[in-house]
Amino acid sequence: MSQITLQSLSQEVAALREHLAALAEKLAQLETAAAAAPSHAVEVPAEEPPAAEEEFSEETLAAVSAAIAAYLGKRPRIRAIRLVSSPTWAQQGRVSIQASHRISPQHHEHRVR
């Protein structure tokens, strides 16, 4: 382990000051370039058009209806069905799968003879 001296600490502080000065200079250059750039040069991401509604087959509607009836215990009245893509669904699926893996730690007794 090396010992910290006042001289080594002063050198580190000086190196950090030089690095900060270089970063401040670079930031000033970038701000100047951004201010000089015409406003029409900035790209704004276009909004995605709404997804076209898909038609579901009679078999799909019957399967969804049967699944809901089995879950609720009564026949549902389905008004609308839409596909939802969300990273939350995938995350919850992974959590469920990981939680189902019951890994029990193996305890080994070490006996001294």
Buried (B, 14 or more C-beta within 10 A) or exposed (E): EEEEEEEEEEEEEEEEEEEEEEEEEEEEEEEEEEEEEEEEEEEEEEEEEEEEEEEBEEEEEEEBBEEBEEEEEEEEEEEEEEEEEEEEEEEEEEEEEEEEEEEEEEEEEEEEE
